[in-house]
Amino acid sequence: MAFSMASEIKRDLISQRTKEPLLTEKKAGVRLGRSKGVEKSKLDKFRPEIEALLANGFTQKFIARRYGMMETNLSRWLKNHSLH
C-alpha cells in the first residue's frame, strides 16, 4: 500500500511539472502540438518508385516496410496523392 501511495504521488508530481510549463507557453501565445496542414512527406521523393512498385503488384505492406513506415501511414499518403 505504501508503494502504491508513493507511485501516485510521483505520478501527480510529474503531471504537475508537465502541465505548468505547457500552460505558461499557451498563455504566451505559443502554438502547441503538431502543425496543421499539408507538409512534405519523406515519401514524396520516392513517388516514382512507389508508383512502379504498385504497378508491379507489390503490396502496401511490402512498400511500407521498404521505406520504414507503418502501413497505415503509407495508405494515408497514397490516398492523399490519389494513388492506389
C-alpha positions as CSV (number, residue, x, y, z in Angstrom):
1,M,0.0,0.0,0.0
2,A,2.9,2.4,0.8
3,F,4.4,1.7,-2.7
4,S,1.0,2.4,-4.3
5,M,0.7,5.8,-2.5
6,A,4.3,6.7,-3.4
7,S,3.8,5.9,-7.0
8,E,0.5,8.0,-7.1
9,I,2.3,11.0,-5.5
10,K,5.2,10.6,-8.0
11,R,2.7,10.4,-10.9
12,D,0.9,13.6,-9.7
13,L,4.2,15.5,-9.3
14,I,5.3,14.5,-12.9
15,S,1.9,15.6,-14.2
16,Q,2.1,18.9,-12.4
17,R,5.6,19.6,-13.7
18,T,4.5,18.9,-17.2
19,K,1.2,20.9,-17.2
20,E,2.6,24.1,-15.6
21,P,5.1,24.9,-18.4
22,L,2.6,24.0,-21.1
23,L,0.1,26.4,-19.6
24,T,2.7,29.1,-19.4
25,E,3.6,28.6,-23.1
26,K,-0.1,28.6,-24.1
27,K,-0.7,31.9,-22.2
28,A,2.3,33.4,-24.0
29,G,0.6,32.6,-27.3
30,V,2.8,29.7,-28.4
31,R,1.0,27.2,-30.6
32,L,1.4,23.7,-29.0
33,G,1.4,20.4,-30.8
34,R,2.0,19.4,-34.4
35,S,1.4,22.0,-37.1
36,K,-1.7,21.6,-39.2
37,G,-1.8,21.4,-42.9
38,V,-0.1,19.5,-45.7
39,E,3.6,19.1,-45.2
40,K,6.2,17.3,-47.2
41,S,6.4,13.7,-46.6
42,K,9.5,11.6,-46.7
43,L,7.8,9.5,-49.3
44,D,7.4,12.4,-51.8
45,K,10.9,11.8,-53.2
46,F,10.2,8.1,-53.7
47,R,6.9,8.7,-55.5
48,P,8.1,7.3,-58.9
49,E,9.5,4.2,-57.2
50,I,6.3,3.6,-55.2
51,E,4.2,4.0,-58.3
52,A,6.3,1.4,-60.1
53,L,6.1,-1.0,-57.2
54,L,2.3,-0.7,-57.1
55,A,2.1,-1.2,-60.8
56,N,4.2,-4.4,-60.5
57,G,1.8,-5.7,-57.9
58,F,3.7,-5.3,-54.7
59,T,1.6,-5.0,-51.5
60,Q,1.3,-1.8,-49.4
61,K,2.7,-3.8,-46.5
62,F,5.9,-4.6,-48.5
63,I,6.3,-1.0,-49.7
64,A,5.7,0.4,-46.1
65,R,8.4,-1.9,-44.7
66,R,10.8,-1.0,-47.6
67,Y,10.6,2.7,-46.6
68,G,10.5,2.2,-42.9
69,M,7.0,3.3,-42.0
70,M,3.7,1.9,-40.9
71,E,1.3,0.6,-43.4
72,T,-1.4,3.0,-42.3
73,N,0.8,6.0,-42.9
74,L,1.6,4.7,-46.4
75,S,-2.1,4.1,-47.1
76,R,-2.9,7.7,-46.0
77,W,-0.1,9.1,-48.2
78,L,-1.4,7.1,-51.2
79,K,-5.0,8.3,-50.6
80,N,-3.8,12.0,-50.3
81,H,-1.9,11.7,-53.6
82,S,-4.6,9.8,-55.4
83,L,-2.6,6.6,-55.8
84,H,-3.8,3.1,-55.4
